[in-house]
Amino acid sequence: MVEAVGIRGLTTLYAPFYDALSKGSRIFIDSDRMAVDPAMEIDDFLQFSLLDGVEISDELLDITEASVRGGWDPELTERTLGWIAKHRQRNQAA
């Protein structure tokens, strides 16, 4: 069973993907960081890593999903779960 790590734990786990994102994508991540909006930061990591072709492991997706389901920004829950599902589809196709 995968356990949620909390929003700060997730931002730490996604940080290594930052350099693999395009410059335009990093601008959005930077904006989220400046606004101190970690839920949106993770949502944007999922969105832009998908668009930029950066693979997110199923293990990290599992941790992210557990964290989202364990308590997340209510306005972002469905959107973030949607990005997770899209990553899983791409991972299965690979």
C-alpha positions as CSV (number, residue, x, y, z in Angstrom):
1,M,0.0,0.0,0.0
2,V,1.4,3.4,-1.0
3,E,1.2,6.1,1.6
4,A,0.7,9.8,1.0
5,V,3.7,12.0,1.6
6,G,2.0,15.3,1.9
7,I,2.4,18.3,-0.3
8,R,5.9,19.4,0.7
9,G,7.1,15.8,0.3
10,L,5.7,15.8,-3.2
11,T,7.4,19.0,-4.2
12,T,10.7,17.5,-3.1
13,L,10.0,14.3,-5.1
14,Y,9.2,16.3,-8.3
15,A,12.1,18.8,-8.0
16,P,14.5,16.6,-10.0
17,F,12.2,16.8,-13.0
18,Y,12.5,20.6,-13.2
19,D,15.5,20.7,-15.4
20,A,14.0,18.3,-17.9
21,L,11.0,20.7,-18.5
22,S,11.0,23.3,-21.3
23,K,11.8,26.9,-20.4
24,G,8.2,27.8,-20.9
25,S,7.1,25.1,-18.5
26,R,9.6,26.1,-15.9
27,I,8.2,29.6,-15.9
28,F,4.8,28.2,-14.7
29,I,6.5,26.1,-12.0
30,D,8.5,29.2,-10.9
31,S,5.2,31.2,-10.7
32,D,3.6,28.5,-8.6
33,R,6.6,28.6,-6.3
34,M,6.6,32.4,-6.0
35,A,2.9,32.2,-5.2
36,V,3.6,29.5,-2.6
37,D,1.0,27.3,-4.2
38,P,2.5,23.8,-3.9
39,A,-0.7,22.0,-5.1
40,M,-0.7,23.9,-8.3
41,E,3.1,23.4,-8.6
42,I,2.5,19.6,-8.6
43,D,-0.4,19.9,-10.9
44,D,1.7,21.9,-13.3
45,F,4.6,19.4,-13.0
46,L,2.2,16.7,-14.1
47,Q,0.7,18.8,-16.9
48,F,4.0,20.1,-18.4
49,S,6.0,16.9,-17.9
50,L,3.3,15.2,-20.0
51,L,3.4,17.9,-22.7
52,D,7.3,18.0,-22.7
53,G,7.6,14.2,-22.9
54,V,9.1,13.8,-19.4
55,E,8.3,10.3,-18.0
56,I,7.0,10.1,-14.4
57,S,7.3,6.7,-12.9
58,D,4.3,4.7,-11.9
59,E,5.7,4.6,-8.4
60,L,5.7,8.4,-8.2
61,L,2.3,8.5,-9.7
62,D,1.0,6.1,-7.0
63,I,2.5,8.3,-4.3
64,T,1.0,11.4,-5.9
65,E,-2.4,9.8,-6.2
66,A,-2.4,8.7,-2.6
67,S,-1.5,12.2,-1.6
68,V,-4.2,13.8,-3.7
69,R,-6.8,11.4,-2.4
70,G,-5.6,12.0,1.2
71,G,-6.3,15.7,1.2
72,W,-5.7,18.1,-1.6
73,D,-6.8,21.5,-2.8
74,P,-10.5,20.7,-3.6
75,E,-10.5,22.8,-6.7
76,L,-7.6,20.8,-8.2
77,T,-8.4,17.3,-7.1
78,E,-10.2,16.1,-10.3
79,R,-7.8,18.0,-12.5
80,T,-4.7,16.5,-10.9
81,L,-6.2,13.0,-10.9
82,G,-6.8,13.6,-14.6
83,W,-3.1,14.3,-15.3
84,I,-2.1,11.3,-13.3
85,A,-4.5,9.1,-15.4
86,K,-3.0,10.6,-18.6
87,H,0.6,9.7,-17.4
88,R,-0.5,6.2,-16.6
89,Q,-2.0,5.8,-20.1
90,R,1.2,7.0,-21.7
91,N,3.3,4.7,-19.4
92,Q,1.2,1.7,-20.4
93,A,1.6,2.4,-24.1
94,A,5.4,2.6,-23.8
